[in-house]
Amino acid sequence: MPYFVYILKSVSLGTRYIGSTANIEQRIKEHNSGKCTYTRNRRPWVLIYKEEFPNLSEARKRERYFKTGQGREFIDKVIG
């Protein structure tokens, strides 16, 4: 089963959210329906980037990288 690291952008505020999951479509629905505490008040969310990994461990490593200074710089260069 593949796992994904994803980056969402809040349409209303322009903030980003980084996460990982096995079912990206379902997870985005959860963010937009208000089931996630952090993202609830920043809806709606749109997917702006995703990467696929063979296991959860590798996906979580990449997620942690995106949350570092270097990772944020990479996101700004690649995604804007």
HTML snippet that shows the backbone in 3Dmol.js (N, CA, C, O; Angstrom):
<script src="https://3Dmol.org/build/3Dmol-min.js"></script>
<div id="view" style="width:600px;height:400px;position:relative"></div>
<script>
const pdb = `
ATOM      1  N   MET A   1       0.846  -1.181   0.000  1.00  0.00           N
ATOM      2  CA  MET A   1       0.000   0.000   0.000  1.00  0.00           C
ATOM      3  C   MET A   1       0.891   1.243   0.000  1.00  0.00           C
ATOM      4  O   MET A   1       1.773   1.373   0.849  1.00  0.00           O
ATOM      5  N   PRO A   2       0.671   2.140  -0.929  1.00  0.00           N
ATOM      6  CA  PRO A   2       1.477   3.371  -0.945  1.00  0.00           C
ATOM      7  C   PRO A   2       1.006   4.362   0.115  1.00  0.00           C
ATOM      8  O   PRO A   2      -0.157   4.368   0.519  1.00  0.00           O
ATOM      9  N   TYR A   3       1.934   5.187   0.544  1.00  0.00           N
ATOM     10  CA  TYR A   3       1.635   6.270   1.475  1.00  0.00           C
ATOM     11  C   TYR A   3       2.027   7.584   0.806  1.00  0.00           C
ATOM     12  O   TYR A   3       2.879   7.614  -0.082  1.00  0.00           O
ATOM     13  N   PHE A   4       1.403   8.649   1.239  1.00  0.00           N
ATOM     14  CA  PHE A   4       1.620   9.947   0.622  1.00  0.00           C
ATOM     15  C   PHE A   4       1.987  10.991   1.659  1.00  0.00           C
ATOM     16  O   PHE A   4       1.511  10.957   2.793  1.00  0.00           O
ATOM     17  N   VAL A   5       2.833  11.912   1.256  1.00  0.00           N
ATOM     18  CA  VAL A   5       3.034  13.155   1.979  1.00  0.00           C
ATOM     19  C   VAL A   5       2.323  14.188   1.129  1.00  0.00           C
ATOM     20  O   VAL A   5       2.480  14.213  -0.092  1.00  0.00           O
ATOM     21  N   TYR A   6       1.549  15.034   1.768  1.00  0.00           N
ATOM     22  CA  TYR A   6       0.766  16.001   1.007  1.00  0.00           C
ATOM     23  C   TYR A   6       0.893  17.393   1.626  1.00  0.00           C
ATOM     24  O   TYR A   6       1.158  17.551   2.817  1.00  0.00           O
ATOM     25  N   ILE A   7       0.697  18.380   0.780  1.00  0.00           N
ATOM     26  CA  ILE A   7       0.695  19.764   1.242  1.00  0.00           C
ATOM     27  C   ILE A   7      -0.604  20.389   0.777  1.00  0.00           C
ATOM     28  O   ILE A   7      -0.932  20.372  -0.410  1.00  0.00           O
ATOM     29  N   LEU A   8      -1.337  20.939   1.727  1.00  0.00           N
ATOM     30  CA  LEU A   8      -2.582  21.628   1.437  1.00  0.00           C
ATOM     31  C   LEU A   8      -2.376  23.118   1.614  1.00  0.00           C
ATOM     32  O   LEU A   8      -1.526  23.552   2.392  1.00  0.00           O
ATOM     33  N   LYS A   9      -3.161  23.898   0.887  1.00  0.00           N
ATOM     34  CA  LYS A   9      -3.128  25.347   1.052  1.00  0.00           C
ATOM     35  C   LYS A   9      -4.530  25.821   1.375  1.00  0.00           C
ATOM     36  O   LYS A   9      -5.499  25.417   0.732  1.00  0.00           O
ATOM     37  N   SER A  10      -4.632  26.678   2.372  1.00  0.00           N
ATOM     38  CA  SER A  10      -5.909  27.253   2.752  1.00  0.00           C
ATOM     39  C   SER A  10      -6.286  28.333   1.741  1.00  0.00           C
ATOM     40  O   SER A  10      -5.538  29.288   1.531  1.00  0.00           O
ATOM     41  N   VAL A  11      -7.434  28.175   1.130  1.00  0.00           N
ATOM     42  CA  VAL A  11      -7.909  29.160   0.162  1.00  0.00           C
ATOM     43  C   VAL A  11      -8.224  30.477   0.867  1.00  0.00           C
ATOM     44  O   VAL A  11      -7.989  31.551   0.315  1.00  0.00           O
ATOM     45  N   SER A  12      -8.752  30.395   2.080  1.00  0.00           N
ATOM     46  CA  SER A  12      -9.172  31.605   2.792  1.00  0.00           C
ATOM     47  C   SER A  12      -8.009  32.390   3.398  1.00  0.00           C
ATOM     48  O   SER A  12      -8.043  33.620   3.407  1.00  0.00           O
ATOM     49  N   LEU A  13      -6.978  31.701   3.908  1.00  0.00           N
ATOM     50  CA  LEU A  13      -5.890  32.391   4.611  1.00  0.00           C
ATOM     51  C   LEU A  13      -4.532  32.286   3.924  1.00  0.00           C
ATOM     52  O   LEU A  13      -3.629  33.065   4.230  1.00  0.00           O
ATOM     53  N   GLY A  14      -4.373  31.343   3.007  1.00  0.00           N
ATOM     54  CA  GLY A  14      -3.100  31.178   2.322  1.00  0.00           C
ATOM     55  C   GLY A  14      -2.065  30.390   3.105  1.00  0.00           C
ATOM     56  O   GLY A  14      -0.925  30.269   2.657  1.00  0.00           O
ATOM     57  N   THR A  15      -2.429  29.851   4.263  1.00  0.00           N
ATOM     58  CA  THR A  15      -1.496  29.051   5.047  1.00  0.00           C
ATOM     59  C   THR A  15      -1.392  27.646   4.460  1.00  0.00           C
ATOM     60  O   THR A  15      -2.252  27.216   3.691  1.00  0.00           O
ATOM     61  N   ARG A  16      -0.315  26.928   4.839  1.00  0.00           N
ATOM     62  CA  ARG A  16      -0.111  25.567   4.343  1.00  0.00           C
ATOM     63  C   ARG A  16      -0.210  24.569   5.486  1.00  0.00           C
ATOM     64  O   ARG A  16       0.030  24.890   6.650  1.00  0.00           O
ATOM     65  N   TYR A  17      -0.569  23.350   5.112  1.00  0.00           N
ATOM     66  CA  TYR A  17      -0.622  22.238   6.059  1.00  0.00           C
ATOM     67  C   TYR A  17       0.093  21.061   5.416  1.00  0.00           C
ATOM     68  O   TYR A  17      -0.138  20.759   4.246  1.00  0.00           O
ATOM     69  N   ILE A  18       0.964  20.392   6.173  1.00  0.00           N
ATOM     70  CA  ILE A  18       1.731  19.253   5.674  1.00  0.00           C
ATOM     71  C   ILE A  18       1.339  18.027   6.483  1.00  0.00           C
ATOM     72  O   ILE A  18       1.310  18.071   7.713  1.00  0.00           O
ATOM     73  N   GLY A  19       1.034  16.927   5.788  1.00  0.00           N
ATOM     74  CA  GLY A  19       0.655  15.702   6.473  1.00  0.00           C
ATOM     75  C   GLY A  19       1.033  14.475   5.667  1.00  0.00           C
ATOM     76  O   GLY A  19       1.576  14.579   4.567  1.00  0.00           O
ATOM     77  N   SER A  20       0.738  13.306   6.232  1.00  0.00           N
ATOM     78  CA  SER A  20       0.977  12.047   5.531  1.00  0.00           C
ATOM     79  C   SER A  20      -0.203  11.118   5.779  1.00  0.00           C
ATOM     80  O   SER A  20      -0.852  11.176   6.823  1.00  0.00           O
ATOM     81  N   THR A  21      -0.466  10.260   4.798  1.00  0.00           N
ATOM     82  CA  THR A  21      -1.623   9.374   4.867  1.00  0.00           C
ATOM     83  C   THR A  21      -1.516   8.267   3.831  1.00  0.00           C
ATOM     84  O   THR A  21      -0.701   8.338   2.911  1.00  0.00           O
ATOM     85  N   ALA A  22      -2.345   7.246   3.990  1.00  0.00           N
ATOM     86  CA  ALA A  22      -2.436   6.189   2.990  1.00  0.00           C
ATOM     87  C   ALA A  22      -3.550   6.494   1.993  1.00  0.00           C
ATOM     88  O   ALA A  22      -3.499   6.033   0.852  1.00  0.00           O
ATOM     89  N   ASN A  23      -4.548   7.259   2.406  1.00  0.00           N
ATOM     90  CA  ASN A  23      -5.691   7.568   1.548  1.00  0.00           C
ATOM     91  C   ASN A  23      -5.825   9.083   1.434  1.00  0.00           C
ATOM     92  O   ASN A  23      -6.491   9.721   2.249  1.00  0.00           O
ATOM     93  N   ILE A  24      -5.203   9.636   0.443  1.00  0.00           N
ATOM     94  CA  ILE A  24      -5.122  11.095   0.330  1.00  0.00           C
ATOM     95  C   ILE A  24      -6.481  11.747   0.047  1.00  0.00           C
ATOM     96  O   ILE A  24      -6.771  12.819   0.578  1.00  0.00           O
ATOM     97  N   GLU A  25      -7.310  11.112  -0.779  1.00  0.00           N
ATOM     98  CA  GLU A  25      -8.620  11.696  -1.085  1.00  0.00           C
ATOM     99  C   GLU A  25      -9.485  11.793   0.161  1.00  0.00           C
ATOM    100  O   GLU A  25     -10.123  12.816   0.406  1.00  0.00           O
ATOM    101  N   GLN A  26      -9.502  10.708   0.957  1.00  0.00           N
ATOM    102  CA  GLN A  26     -10.283  10.705   2.191  1.00  0.00           C
ATOM    103  C   GLN A  26      -9.745  11.727   3.187  1.00  0.00           C
ATOM    104  O   GLN A  26     -10.520  12.397   3.869  1.00  0.00           O
ATOM    105  N   ARG A  27      -8.452  11.845   3.271  1.00  0.00           N
ATOM    106  CA  ARG A  27      -7.845  12.781   4.233  1.00  0.00           C
ATOM    107  C   ARG A  27      -8.180  14.225   3.888  1.00  0.00           C
ATOM    108  O   ARG A  27      -8.448  15.028   4.782  1.00  0.00           O
ATOM    109  N   ILE A  28      -8.169  14.564   2.604  1.00  0.00           N
ATOM    110  CA  ILE A  28      -8.528  15.925   2.200  1.00  0.00           C
ATOM    111  C   ILE A  28      -9.988  16.203   2.541  1.00  0.00           C
ATOM    112  O   ILE A  28     -10.323  17.303   2.982  1.00  0.00           O
ATOM    113  N   LYS A  29     -10.851  15.225   2.341  1.00  0.00           N
ATOM    114  CA  LYS A  29     -12.266  15.380   2.716  1.00  0.00           C
ATOM    115  C   LYS A  29     -12.398  15.648   4.212  1.00  0.00           C
ATOM    116  O   LYS A  29     -13.206  16.477   4.631  1.00  0.00           O
ATOM    117  N   GLU A  30     -11.603  14.945   5.012  1.00  0.00           N
ATOM    118  CA  GLU A  30     -11.643  15.149   6.464  1.00  0.00           C
ATOM    119  C   GLU A  30     -11.208  16.564   6.832  1.00  0.00           C
ATOM    120  O   GLU A  30     -11.815  17.202   7.691  1.00  0.00           O
ATOM    121  N   HIS A  31     -10.157  17.050   6.180  1.00  0.00           N
ATOM    122  CA  HIS A  31      -9.713  18.420   6.450  1.00  0.00           C
ATOM    123  C   HIS A  31     -10.806  19.423   6.088  1.00  0.00           C
ATOM    124  O   HIS A  31     -11.067  20.356   6.847  1.00  0.00           O
ATOM    125  N   ASN A  32     -11.433  19.236   4.952  1.00  0.00           N
ATOM    126  CA  ASN A  32     -12.441  20.193   4.487  1.00  0.00           C
ATOM    127  C   ASN A  32     -13.788  20.063   5.189  1.00  0.00           C
ATOM    128  O   ASN A  32     -14.606  20.980   5.125  1.00  0.00           O
ATOM    129  N   SER A  33     -14.028  18.938   5.856  1.00  0.00           N
ATOM    130  CA  SER A  33     -15.294  18.778   6.575  1.00  0.00           C
ATOM    131  C   SER A  33     -15.191  19.237   8.024  1.00  0.00           C
ATOM    132  O   SER A  33     -16.199  19.267   8.730  1.00  0.00           O
ATOM    133  N   GLY A  34     -13.991  19.596   8.482  1.00  0.00           N
ATOM    134  CA  GLY A  34     -13.830  20.105   9.837  1.00  0.00           C
ATOM    135  C   GLY A  34     -13.494  19.044  10.867  1.00  0.00           C
ATOM    136  O   GLY A  34     -13.551  19.325  12.064  1.00  0.00           O
ATOM    137  N   LYS A  35     -13.147  17.839  10.451  1.00  0.00           N
ATOM    138  CA  LYS A  35     -12.822  16.767  11.400  1.00  0.00           C
ATOM    139  C   LYS A  35     -11.451  16.935  12.043  1.00  0.00           C
ATOM    140  O   LYS A  35     -11.168  16.304  13.062  1.00  0.00           O
ATOM    141  N   CYS A  36     -10.603  17.769  11.469  1.00  0.00           N
ATOM    142  CA  CYS A  36      -9.248  17.973  11.981  1.00  0.00           C
ATOM    143  C   CYS A  36      -9.188  19.313  12.706  1.00  0.00           C
ATOM    144  O   CYS A  36      -9.487  20.356  12.125  1.00  0.00           O
ATOM    145  N   THR A  37      -8.805  19.275  13.957  1.00  0.00           N
ATOM    146  CA  THR A  37      -8.818  20.471  14.793  1.00  0.00           C
ATOM    147  C   THR A  37      -7.991  21.613  14.210  1.00  0.00           C
ATOM    148  O   THR A  37      -8.477  22.741  14.137  1.00  0.00           O
ATOM    149  N   TYR A  38      -6.756  21.346  13.796  1.00  0.00           N
ATOM    150  CA  TYR A  38      -5.888  22.420  13.316  1.00  0.00           C
ATOM    151  C   TYR A  38      -6.429  23.069  12.051  1.00  0.00           C
ATOM    152  O   TYR A  38      -6.344  24.288  11.900  1.00  0.00           O
ATOM    153  N   THR A  39      -6.974  22.292  11.158  1.00  0.00           N
ATOM    154  CA  THR A  39      -7.393  22.824   9.855  1.00  0.00           C
ATOM    155  C   THR A  39      -8.841  23.299   9.823  1.00  0.00           C
ATOM    156  O   THR A  39      -9.265  23.908   8.841  1.00  0.00           O
ATOM    157  N   ARG A  40      -9.590  23.037  10.857  1.00  0.00           N
ATOM    158  CA  ARG A  40     -11.029  23.338  10.879  1.00  0.00           C
ATOM    159  C   ARG A  40     -11.344  24.806  10.565  1.00  0.00           C
ATOM    160  O   ARG A  40     -12.236  25.085   9.764  1.00  0.00           O
ATOM    161  N   ASN A  41     -10.632  25.731  11.179  1.00  0.00           N
ATOM    162  CA  ASN A  41     -10.954  27.150  11.023  1.00  0.00           C
ATOM    163  C   ASN A  41     -10.226  27.813   9.864  1.00  0.00           C
ATOM    164  O   ASN A  41     -10.255  29.036   9.728  1.00  0.00           O
ATOM    165  N   ARG A  42      -9.581  27.023   9.037  1.00  0.00           N
ATOM    166  CA  ARG A  42      -8.831  27.585   7.909  1.00  0.00           C
ATOM    167  C   ARG A  42      -9.358  27.058   6.572  1.00  0.00           C
ATOM    168  O   ARG A  42      -8.676  27.165   5.553  1.00  0.00           O
ATOM    169  N   ARG A  43     -10.546  26.499   6.572  1.00  0.00           N
ATOM    170  CA  ARG A  43     -11.132  25.912   5.362  1.00  0.00           C
ATOM    171  C   ARG A  43     -11.526  26.989   4.367  1.00  0.00           C
ATOM    172  O   ARG A  43     -11.726  28.141   4.754  1.00  0.00           O
ATOM    173  N   PRO A  44     -11.641  26.638   3.104  1.00  0.00           N
ATOM    174  CA  PRO A  44     -11.407  25.349   2.457  1.00  0.00           C
ATOM    175  C   PRO A  44      -9.931  25.143   2.121  1.00  0.00           C
ATOM    176  O   PRO A  44      -9.154  26.094   2.042  1.00  0.00           O
ATOM    177  N   TRP A  45      -9.568  23.871   1.924  1.00  0.00           N
ATOM    178  CA  TRP A  45      -8.200  23.460   1.617  1.00  0.00           C
ATOM    179  C   TRP A  45      -8.135  22.878   0.220  1.00  0.00           C
ATOM    180  O   TRP A  45      -9.059  22.198  -0.225  1.00  0.00           O
ATOM    181  N   VAL A  46      -7.028  23.149  -0.475  1.00  0.00           N
ATOM    182  CA  VAL A  46      -6.786  22.549  -1.786  1.00  0.00           C
ATOM    183  C   VAL A  46      -5.418  21.871  -1.759  1.00  0.00           C
ATOM    184  O   VAL A  46      -4.481  22.356  -1.126  1.00  0.00           O
ATOM    185  N   LEU A  47      -5.325  20.752  -2.451  1.00  0.00           N
ATOM    186  CA  LEU A  47      -4.070  20.021  -2.554  1.00  0.00           C
ATOM    187  C   LEU A  47      -3.154  20.751  -3.516  1.00  0.00           C
ATOM    188  O   LEU A  47      -3.534  21.023  -4.655  1.00  0.00           O
ATOM    189  N   ILE A  48      -1.923  21.076  -3.054  1.00  0.00           N
ATOM    190  CA  ILE A  48      -0.984  21.763  -3.944  1.00  0.00           C
ATOM    191  C   ILE A  48       0.243  20.916  -4.255  1.00  0.00           C
ATOM    192  O   ILE A  48       1.004  21.245  -5.165  1.00  0.00           O
ATOM    193  N   TYR A  49       0.451  19.805  -3.496  1.00  0.00           N
ATOM    194  CA  TYR A  49       1.626  18.982  -3.744  1.00  0.00           C
ATOM    195  C   TYR A  49       1.449  17.646  -3.048  1.00  0.00           C
ATOM    196  O   TYR A  49       0.868  17.572  -1.966  1.00  0.00           O
ATOM    197  N   LYS A  50       1.960  16.573  -3.684  1.00  0.00           N
ATOM    198  CA  LYS A  50       1.980  15.265  -3.028  1.00  0.00           C
ATOM    199  C   LYS A  50       3.148  14.453  -3.556  1.00  0.00           C
ATOM    200  O   LYS A  50       3.589  14.635  -4.690  1.00  0.00           O
ATOM    201  N   GLU A  51       3.641  13.555  -2.713  1.00  0.00           N
ATOM    202  CA  GLU A  51       4.692  12.605  -3.069  1.00  0.00           C
ATOM    203  C   GLU A  51       4.257  11.239  -2.559  1.00  0.00           C
ATOM    204  O   GLU A  51       3.644  11.128  -1.497  1.00  0.00           O
ATOM    205  N   GLU A  52       4.578  10.205  -3.320  1.00  0.00           N
ATOM    206  CA  GLU A  52       4.214   8.837  -2.950  1.00  0.00           C
ATOM    207  C   GLU A  52       5.432   8.080  -2.428  1.00  0.00           C
ATOM    208  O   GLU A  52       6.545   8.245  -2.929  1.00  0.00           O
ATOM    209  N   PHE A  53       5.200   7.240  -1.403  1.00  0.00           N
ATOM    210  CA  PHE A  53       6.251   6.444  -0.791  1.00  0.00           C
ATOM    211  C   PHE A  53       5.763   5.017  -0.584  1.00  0.00           C
ATOM    212  O   PHE A  53       4.561   4.786  -0.448  1.00  0.00           O
ATOM    213  N   PRO A  54       6.687   4.053  -0.558  1.00  0.00           N
ATOM    214  CA  PRO A  54       6.276   2.653  -0.413  1.00  0.00           C
ATOM    215  C   PRO A  54       5.830   2.274   1.002  1.00  0.00           C
ATOM    216  O   PRO A  54       5.150   1.265   1.188  1.00  0.00           O
ATOM    217  N   ASN A  55       6.211   3.078   1.999  1.00  0.00           N
ATOM    218  CA  ASN A  55       5.808   2.756   3.373  1.00  0.00           C
ATOM    219  C   ASN A  55       5.647   4.029   4.200  1.00  0.00           C
ATOM    220  O   ASN A  55       6.107   5.105   3.819  1.00  0.00           O
ATOM    221  N   LEU A  56       4.989   3.873   5.330  1.00  0.00           N
ATOM    222  CA  LEU A  56       4.683   5.016   6.195  1.00  0.00           C
ATOM    223  C   LEU A  56       5.940   5.638   6.777  1.00  0.00           C
ATOM    224  O   LEU A  56       6.007   6.857   6.930  1.00  0.00           O
ATOM    225  N   SER A  57       6.927   4.836   7.099  1.00  0.00           N
ATOM    226  CA  SER A  57       8.160   5.342   7.688  1.00  0.00           C
ATOM    227  C   SER A  57       8.839   6.368   6.773  1.00  0.00           C
ATOM    228  O   SER A  57       9.242   7.439   7.229  1.00  0.00           O
ATOM    229  N   GLU A  58       8.961   6.041   5.499  1.00  0.00           N
ATOM    230  CA  GLU A  58       9.592   6.967   4.556  1.00  0.00           C
ATOM    231  C   GLU A  58       8.740   8.219   4.354  1.00  0.00           C
ATOM    232  O   GLU A  58       9.274   9.319   4.220  1.00  0.00           O
ATOM    233  N   ALA A  59       7.432   8.056   4.330  1.00  0.00           N
ATOM    234  CA  ALA A  59       6.541   9.214   4.178  1.00  0.00           C
ATOM    235  C   ALA A  59       6.679  10.156   5.371  1.00  0.00           C
ATOM    236  O   ALA A  59       6.709  11.374   5.196  1.00  0.00           O
ATOM    237  N   ARG A  60       6.762   9.607   6.570  1.00  0.00           N
ATOM    238  CA  ARG A  60       6.900  10.442   7.769  1.00  0.00           C
ATOM    239  C   ARG A  60       8.243  11.166   7.801  1.00  0.00           C
ATOM    240  O   ARG A  60       8.320  12.306   8.258  1.00  0.00           O
ATOM    241  N   LYS A  61       9.301  10.513   7.319  1.00  0.00           N
ATOM    242  CA  LYS A  61      10.604  11.178   7.243  1.00  0.00           C
ATOM    243  C   LYS A  61      10.526  12.400   6.346  1.00  0.00           C
ATOM    244  O   LYS A  61      11.041  13.467   6.679  1.00  0.00           O
ATOM    245  N   ARG A  62       9.872  12.231   5.200  1.00  0.00           N
ATOM    246  CA  ARG A  62       9.746  13.346   4.257  1.00  0.00           C
ATOM    247  C   ARG A  62       8.858  14.444   4.849  1.00  0.00           C
ATOM    248  O   ARG A  62       9.135  15.629   4.664  1.00  0.00           O
ATOM    249  N   GLU A  63       7.812  14.063   5.550  1.00  0.00           N
ATOM    250  CA  GLU A  63       6.942  15.041   6.210  1.00  0.00           C
ATOM    251  C   GLU A  63       7.746  15.865   7.214  1.00  0.00           C
ATOM    252  O   GLU A  63       7.622  17.089   7.256  1.00  0.00           O
ATOM    253  N   ARG A  64       8.567  15.197   8.020  1.00  0.00           N
ATOM    254  CA  ARG A  64       9.401  15.916   8.992  1.00  0.00           C
ATOM    255  C   ARG A  64      10.364  16.866   8.288  1.00  0.00           C
ATOM    256  O   ARG A  64      10.598  17.977   8.764  1.00  0.00           O
ATOM    257  N   TYR A  65      10.926  16.433   7.151  1.00  0.00           N
ATOM    258  CA  TYR A  65      11.821  17.299   6.378  1.00  0.00           C
ATOM    259  C   TYR A  65      11.093  18.556   5.920  1.00  0.00           C
ATOM    260  O   TYR A  65      11.633  19.656   6.035  1.00  0.00           O
ATOM    261  N   PHE A  66       9.885  18.412   5.406  1.00  0.00           N
ATOM    262  CA  PHE A  66       9.133  19.569   4.922  1.00  0.00           C
ATOM    263  C   PHE A  66       8.849  20.574   6.042  1.00  0.00           C
ATOM    264  O   PHE A  66       8.623  21.754   5.774  1.00  0.00           O
ATOM    265  N   LYS A  67       8.860  20.120   7.271  1.00  0.00           N
ATOM    266  CA  LYS A  67       8.569  21.003   8.395  1.00  0.00           C
ATOM    267  C   LYS A  67       9.826  21.672   8.952  1.00  0.00           C
ATOM    268  O   LYS A  67       9.748  22.403   9.940  1.00  0.00           O
ATOM    269  N   THR A  68      10.985  21.430   8.330  1.00  0.00           N
ATOM    270  CA  THR A  68      12.226  22.094   8.733  1.00  0.00           C
ATOM    271  C   THR A  68      12.431  23.343   7.880  1.00  0.00           C
ATOM    272  O   THR A  68      11.696  23.574   6.921  1.00  0.00           O
ATOM    273  N   GLY A  69      13.420  24.134   8.230  1.00  0.00           N
ATOM    274  CA  GLY A  69      13.734  25.329   7.441  1.00  0.00           C
ATOM    275  C   GLY A  69      14.101  24.990   6.010  1.00  0.00           C
ATOM    276  O   GLY A  69      13.641  25.648   5.077  1.00  0.00           O
ATOM    277  N   GLN A  70      14.931  23.962   5.825  1.00  0.00           N
ATOM    278  CA  GLN A  70      15.315  23.551   4.475  1.00  0.00           C
ATOM    279  C   GLN A  70      14.112  23.044   3.698  1.00  0.00           C
ATOM    280  O   GLN A  70      13.972  23.318   2.506  1.00  0.00           O
ATOM    281  N   GLY A  71      13.256  22.313   4.367  1.00  0.00           N
ATOM    282  CA  GLY A  71      12.056  21.790   3.716  1.00  0.00           C
ATOM    283  C   GLY A  71      11.121  22.904   3.275  1.00  0.00           C
ATOM    284  O   GLY A  71      10.550  22.842   2.187  1.00  0.00           O
ATOM    285  N   ARG A  72      10.961  23.922   4.114  1.00  0.00           N
ATOM    286  CA  ARG A  72      10.110  25.063   3.740  1.00  0.00           C
ATOM    287  C   ARG A  72      10.708  25.814   2.559  1.00  0.00           C
ATOM    288  O   ARG A  72       9.977  26.295   1.693  1.00  0.00           O
ATOM    289  N   GLU A  73      12.047  25.918   2.519  1.00  0.00           N
ATOM    290  CA  GLU A  73      12.696  26.557   1.370  1.00  0.00           C
ATOM    291  C   GLU A  73      12.433  25.753   0.098  1.00  0.00           C
ATOM    292  O   GLU A  73      12.160  26.332  -0.953  1.00  0.00           O
ATOM    293  N   PHE A  74      12.513  24.416   0.186  1.00  0.00           N
ATOM    294  CA  PHE A  74      12.233  23.559  -0.958  1.00  0.00           C
ATOM    295  C   PHE A  74      10.793  23.776  -1.434  1.00  0.00           C
ATOM    296  O   PHE A  74      10.548  23.918  -2.632  1.00  0.00           O
ATOM    297  N   ILE A  75       9.864  23.799  -0.514  1.00  0.00           N
ATOM    298  CA  ILE A  75       8.459  24.012  -0.869  1.00  0.00           C
ATOM    299  C   ILE A  75       8.288  25.356  -1.567  1.00  0.00           C
ATOM    300  O   ILE A  75       7.597  25.443  -2.582  1.00  0.00           O
ATOM    301  N   ASP A  76       8.908  26.398  -1.036  1.00  0.00           N
ATOM    302  CA  ASP A  76       8.783  27.724  -1.640  1.00  0.00           C
ATOM    303  C   ASP A  76       9.350  27.758  -3.062  1.00  0.00           C
ATOM    304  O   ASP A  76       8.797  28.426  -3.936  1.00  0.00           O
ATOM    305  N   LYS A  77      10.456  27.035  -3.294  1.00  0.00           N
ATOM    306  CA  LYS A  77      11.058  27.013  -4.627  1.00  0.00           C
ATOM    307  C   LYS A  77      10.216  26.212  -5.616  1.00  0.00           C
ATOM    308  O   LYS A  77       9.971  26.659  -6.736  1.00  0.00           O
ATOM    309  N   VAL A  78       9.777  25.030  -5.198  1.00  0.00           N
ATOM    310  CA  VAL A  78       9.081  24.117  -6.099  1.00  0.00           C
ATOM    311  C   VAL A  78       7.612  24.499  -6.280  1.00  0.00           C
ATOM    312  O   VAL A  78       7.084  24.438  -7.391  1.00  0.00           O
ATOM    313  N   ILE A  79       6.970  24.883  -5.218  1.00  0.00           N
ATOM    314  CA  ILE A  79       5.523  25.126  -5.272  1.00  0.00           C
ATOM    315  C   ILE A  79       5.200  26.619  -5.323  1.00  0.00           C
ATOM    316  O   ILE A  79       4.283  27.051  -6.021  1.00  0.00           O
ATOM    317  N   GLY A  80       5.949  27.366  -4.593  1.00  0.00           N
ATOM    318  CA  GLY A  80       5.704  28.813  -4.542  1.00  0.00           C
ATOM    319  C   GLY A  80       4.851  29.244  -3.393  1.00  0.00           C
ATOM    320  O   GLY A  80       4.574  30.434  -3.243  1.00  0.00           O
TER     321      GLY A  80
END
`;
const viewer = $3Dmol.createViewer("view");
viewer.addModel(pdb, "pdb");
viewer.setStyle({}, {cartoon: {color: "spectrum"}});
viewer.zoomTo();
viewer.render();
</script>
